């Protein structure tokens, strides 16, 4: 038994000479592990970086103008006229067509104005109330005048007006979405 113990002591006490293949393998494996870790870390961080930058790089669907009808149809407006337009949106590979209600009305100078029916408070659809001669939001009671200006309620601004143009005698509107719960009109899509 003593001979075995002495054997193990003599092998443990042997100094290792520099440049042995065992040390080179260890340093090579350590470097390989470091390079592999950096590579895997880079691969895993790409989706995180893309997620963080997506809102800045995202392109929304180009909004096309929709026809509301001939201009002469709106010449004798006394109250808002509701029209439904179709909006085509491209989301990745999926094409979605949705319908949105808009109101054609006149402002205080008699100019045509197209208002979105989306309440600027929380996004409810705002109908025209003939009895009250106001737009009344059914969700939280916000009221808006004939031209879309805020009368009362929790909404911080009036109804949002949309861009309009006239092409070949047709009233065209470009539908947009606006940020809710803010006092300034801010386009979001």
C-alpha positions as CSV (number, residue, x, y, z in Angstrom):
1,X,0.0,0.0,0.0
2,X,2.8,2.3,0.7
3,X,4.3,1.8,-2.7
4,X,1.0,3.0,-4.3
5,X,0.9,6.1,-2.2
6,X,4.4,7.1,-3.1
7,X,3.7,6.6,-6.7
8,X,0.8,9.1,-6.7
9,X,3.0,11.6,-4.9
10,X,5.7,11.4,-7.4
11,X,3.3,11.9,-10.3
12,X,1.6,14.9,-8.6
13,X,5.0,16.6,-7.9
14,X,6.1,16.5,-11.5
15,X,6.4,20.0,-12.8
16,X,4.7,20.5,-16.1
17,X,6.9,22.0,-18.8
18,X,5.6,25.1,-20.6
19,X,4.3,24.5,-24.0
20,X,2.9,21.1,-23.4
21,X,0.0,20.1,-25.7
22,X,-2.4,19.9,-22.7
23,X,-2.1,23.7,-21.9
24,X,-2.5,24.6,-25.6
25,X,-5.6,22.6,-25.8
26,X,-7.0,24.3,-22.7
27,X,-6.3,27.8,-24.0
28,X,-7.7,26.9,-27.5
29,X,-10.9,25.4,-25.9
30,X,-11.3,28.5,-23.7
31,X,-10.9,30.8,-26.7
32,X,-13.3,28.7,-28.7
33,X,-15.8,28.8,-25.9
34,X,-15.5,32.6,-25.7
35,X,-15.9,33.1,-29.5
36,X,-18.9,30.7,-29.5
37,X,-20.5,32.6,-26.6
38,X,-20.1,36.0,-28.4
39,X,-21.6,34.4,-31.6
40,X,-24.6,33.0,-29.7
41,X,-25.1,36.2,-27.8
42,X,-25.1,38.2,-31.0
43,X,-27.6,35.8,-32.6
44,X,-29.9,36.1,-29.6
45,X,-29.7,39.9,-29.4
46,X,-30.8,40.4,-33.1
47,X,-34.5,39.8,-32.4
48,X,-34.4,42.1,-29.3
49,X,-32.8,44.9,-31.3
50,X,-35.3,44.5,-34.1
51,X,-38.2,44.5,-31.6
52,X,-36.8,47.8,-30.1
53,X,-36.3,49.5,-33.4
54,X,-39.5,48.2,-35.1
55,X,-41.7,51.2,-34.3
56,X,-39.1,53.5,-35.9
57,X,-38.6,51.5,-39.0
58,X,-42.2,50.4,-39.6
59,X,-43.9,51.6,-42.7
60,X,-47.7,51.8,-42.5
61,X,-50.0,51.1,-45.4
62,X,-50.2,54.0,-47.7
63,X,-53.7,55.5,-47.2
64,X,-55.6,56.0,-50.4
65,X,-58.4,58.5,-50.8
66,X,-61.9,57.2,-50.8
67,X,-64.8,58.8,-52.7
68,X,-67.7,60.1,-50.7
69,X,-69.9,61.2,-53.6
70,X,-70.4,64.1,-55.9
71,X,-69.7,67.6,-54.6
72,X,-73.2,68.8,-55.5
73,X,-74.8,66.2,-53.2
74,X,-73.4,68.1,-50.2
75,X,-74.2,71.7,-51.3
76,X,-77.4,72.0,-49.3
77,X,-76.4,70.3,-46.1
78,X,-78.2,71.4,-42.9
79,X,-77.1,68.5,-40.7
80,X,-74.2,66.0,-40.9
81,X,-74.5,63.3,-43.5
82,X,-73.0,59.9,-42.6
83,X,-71.1,58.0,-45.3
84,X,-69.3,54.7,-45.0
85,X,-65.9,54.3,-46.7
86,X,-63.8,51.2,-47.2
87,X,-60.2,51.2,-46.1
88,X,-57.8,48.6,-47.4
89,X,-54.8,47.8,-45.1
90,X,-51.9,45.5,-45.7
91,X,-50.6,43.8,-42.6
92,X,-47.6,41.6,-43.6
93,X,-49.2,39.3,-46.1
94,X,-52.7,39.7,-45.0
95,X,-54.9,42.2,-46.7
96,X,-57.8,43.6,-44.6
97,X,-60.7,45.7,-45.8
98,X,-62.6,47.5,-43.1
99,X,-65.5,50.0,-43.2
100,X,-65.4,53.3,-41.3
101,X,-68.2,55.8,-40.9
102,X,-67.4,59.5,-41.5
103,X,-69.6,62.6,-41.3
104,X,-69.7,65.2,-44.0
105,X,-70.7,68.6,-42.5
106,X,-70.1,72.3,-42.9
107,X,-68.0,74.5,-40.7
108,X,-68.8,78.0,-39.6
109,X,-67.6,79.5,-42.9
110,X,-69.8,77.1,-44.9
111,X,-66.9,75.0,-46.1
112,X,-67.3,71.2,-46.3
113,X,-65.6,69.3,-43.6
114,X,-65.3,65.5,-43.1
115,X,-65.2,64.3,-39.5
116,X,-64.2,60.8,-38.3
117,X,-66.9,59.1,-36.2
118,X,-64.2,57.9,-33.7
119,X,-64.5,59.7,-30.4
120,X,-61.1,61.3,-29.4
121,X,-61.7,60.3,-25.8
122,X,-61.7,56.4,-25.9
123,X,-62.5,55.5,-29.5
124,X,-66.2,54.8,-29.4
125,X,-68.3,55.5,-32.5
126,X,-70.1,58.8,-32.1
127,X,-73.5,59.1,-33.7
128,X,-75.4,62.3,-34.7
129,X,-78.3,63.0,-32.4
130,X,-81.0,64.9,-34.3
131,X,-83.1,65.8,-31.2
132,X,-80.2,67.5,-29.4
133,X,-78.6,68.7,-32.7
134,X,-75.2,67.4,-31.4
135,X,-72.9,64.5,-31.8
136,X,-73.2,62.5,-28.5
137,X,-70.8,59.8,-27.5
138,X,-72.7,56.8,-26.1
139,X,-69.8,55.6,-24.0
140,X,-68.9,58.6,-21.7
141,X,-71.3,61.3,-22.7
142,X,-69.0,63.6,-24.6
143,X,-70.9,66.1,-26.9
144,X,-69.7,67.8,-30.0
145,X,-71.2,70.6,-32.1
146,X,-72.3,70.4,-35.7
147,X,-68.8,71.3,-36.9
148,X,-67.1,68.8,-34.5
149,X,-66.0,71.2,-31.9
150,X,-66.1,70.0,-28.3
151,X,-69.1,71.1,-26.3
152,X,-68.8,69.1,-23.1
153,X,-67.7,65.8,-21.6
154,X,-64.4,64.0,-20.9
155,X,-63.0,64.4,-24.4
156,X,-59.9,66.7,-24.4
157,X,-60.5,67.9,-28.0
158,X,-63.2,68.1,-30.7
159,X,-63.9,65.4,-33.3
160,X,-61.0,64.9,-35.7
161,X,-61.3,66.4,-39.2
162,X,-59.9,64.3,-42.1
163,X,-58.0,65.5,-45.2
164,X,-60.3,66.1,-48.1
165,X,-59.8,67.0,-51.8
166,X,-62.0,67.3,-54.9
167,X,-61.2,65.2,-58.0
168,X,-63.4,65.3,-61.0
169,X,-66.3,66.7,-59.1
170,X,-66.0,63.9,-56.4
171,X,-65.4,64.7,-52.7
172,X,-62.4,62.5,-51.7
173,X,-61.4,61.8,-48.1
174,X,-58.2,60.2,-46.7
175,X,-59.0,58.3,-43.5
176,X,-56.5,58.4,-40.7
177,X,-56.3,57.2,-37.1
178,X,-55.5,59.6,-34.3
179,X,-54.2,59.2,-30.8
180,X,-56.8,59.2,-28.1
181,X,-56.8,60.8,-24.7
182,X,-54.6,63.7,-25.7
183,X,-55.5,67.3,-26.3
184,X,-53.6,67.7,-29.6
185,X,-54.5,65.9,-32.8
186,X,-51.7,63.4,-33.4
187,X,-51.8,61.0,-36.4
188,X,-50.9,57.3,-35.5
189,X,-51.8,55.5,-38.7
